[in-house]
Amino acid sequence: MSAVPAGVTLILADNPSAMTLEGTNTWVLDDGTVIDPGPADEAHLQAITAVTKIKRILITHGHPDHTDGVEPLRDMTGATVGELPPGMQELKTPGHTADSVCFVIEGAVFTGDTILGRGSSVVAWPDGNVGDYLASLEKLQDFVSVPALPGHGPALPDCAAAARWLHGHRVERLEQVRAALAQGATTPEEVVEIVYADVDPAVKWAALWSVRAQLDYLT
């Protein structure tokens, strides 16, 4: 059974990368709501407008792979930006970024980059904050057996289970950072080489963001 509820359509942007996984997930609701328009790609925007009449645009956070399409989509459709539809709740979930939010409807939570469909999200230092992220993941553990519809990667059947795993993973990383410091690491770069030794070199810069955020949290 699909984790995507009835009345919600996924439009996958053609912007795959080590950071965006298969690409940015744009979610379109039958009521005309678009969550995270993604890149300013003409074919992608046309695919969004083909689903239904677009009335409103929402974003989970301000990173360009989620927001570059906002203005061109508004120009194409006349949609409002930031107006919640009836029956939707905005849940503030800072951590990945300071402005991160999730959107809650009956039957699903749109998690942006707070919970990804695969792997763990970077804490985007200096804007991101580890303490905030842990608190946000604790909030999301309330959504037991509710599908998580993420900003990248596949939909997940249980938002609470994903949030618990990510919380535990983040706490484990903090312990690894403490251990690296105890081993004599003195710079964020040295911590990355110990804690994130198996990470793809193409995204080591993102690991460095997370380490800087972890060091801020620990100190």
Secondary structure as UniProt FT lines:
FT   TURN            6..7
FT   STRAND          8..12
FT   TURN            18..20
FT   STRAND          25..29
FT   TURN            30..31
FT   STRAND          33..35
FT   HELIX           42..49
FT   TURN            50..51
FT   STRAND          56..58
FT   HELIX           64..67
FT   TURN            68..69
FT   HELIX           70..77
FT   STRAND          80..81
FT   TURN            86..87
FT   STRAND          89..92
FT   TURN            98..99
FT   STRAND          101..105
FT   TURN            106..107
FT   STRAND          108..112
FT   TURN            113..114
FT   TURN            125..127
FT   HELIX           130..140
FT   TURN            141..142
FT   TURN            144..145
FT   STRAND          148..150
FT   HELIX           159..182
FT   TURN            183..184
FT   HELIX           188..195
FT   TURN            196..198
FT   HELIX           201..203
FT   HELIX           204..218
//
